[in-house]
Amino acid sequence: MPCLDAYNRPISYLRISVTDRCNLRCIYCMPPEGVAWRPHEEILRYEEIETVARAAAEMGITKLRLTGGEPLVRPGIVDLVRILAGIPGIDDLAMTTNGILLARYAAALAEAGLQRVNVSLDTLRPERFRRIARRGRLEDVLAGVEAARRVGLTPIKINTVVIRGMNDDEVVDLARKTMQEGWNIRFIEVMPVGNGVLRSDTWHDRVVTGSEIRQRIEAALGELEPAKMRIGGGPARYHRLPGASGTLGFITPISEHFCYRCNRLRLTADGQLRPCLLSDQEIDLRTPLRCGAGVAEIKRLLRRGIEIKPMRHHLGECRMPENRVMSEIGG
């Protein structure tokens, strides 16, 4: 059974950032020149990640998600997947990726035990992709999605951060993909985490709420009906267009927060346990690990993280996280 936090929420999900490095420079995440990467010696080694994952599994955490930065840029990532897939008690092992390298690694990841992928994709237009991501090619991401589908890393979820004046005019086109190609799209309200263009006092002006996105889709394509994803859970509320084989999810951290059902902890790339994405409160796991801490001691620290997990974020009061960029936390 998973541990309960102070607000009676069962904590069953650990997100693990395996690197702060990324091969893109998305404008809502980083400045054009990127950010200063953590030195390699500060990043958790794979055996240290394994110790944390084993401790988490013994505490009732059943779901792991590998994130970054971009997890596929870290050498040996397939080996880590194989290690984590073999941990007793872990029954859901997934990854969030920008998809650029996914076609290269999809088959090996599936063979190693990865079950699903989420792919970040903010536009269907090649020129706009270059403006938003500043690097990479849209066709590589689409090839990655297809490769993941072929090897069974499904259901694939497409994560789209919607930003007013940047890509909000594509929500209907993306929604059509659920009808035409069976995609599972998740529209995400943009958050002011990272060193991108949205770190300003006017970031609220760029938020397109989930309800507005839904209204635009229904006006163009018809009324949405409730739907469920067969696997994965998470904060999205899922719907389906009439006749669509795919789903539409809405993740609304700004307009309608879902903190009351948050079930996750986060491990940063440099080994800090973060009970809440949008709070700077952290517990150091790297130092104990490098001083010889085993599963029992890490379980104690994880339990402490669960105890101090806050009730909710405070973006509405303009209290934003300051000491991390998203590439270190992993979303």
Helices and strands as residue ranges (DSSP letters): E 3-4, E 10-11, E 13-17, G 40-42, H 46-58, E 63-67, G 71-73, H 77-85, E 92-97, H 102-112, E 116-120, H 126-133, H 138-151, E 157-162, G 168-170, H 171-180, E 184-189, G 203-206, H 210-221, E 225-226, E 237-240, E 248-251, G 259-261, E 264-267, E 272-274, E 283-284, H 286-290, H 295-307, G 315-317, H 326-329
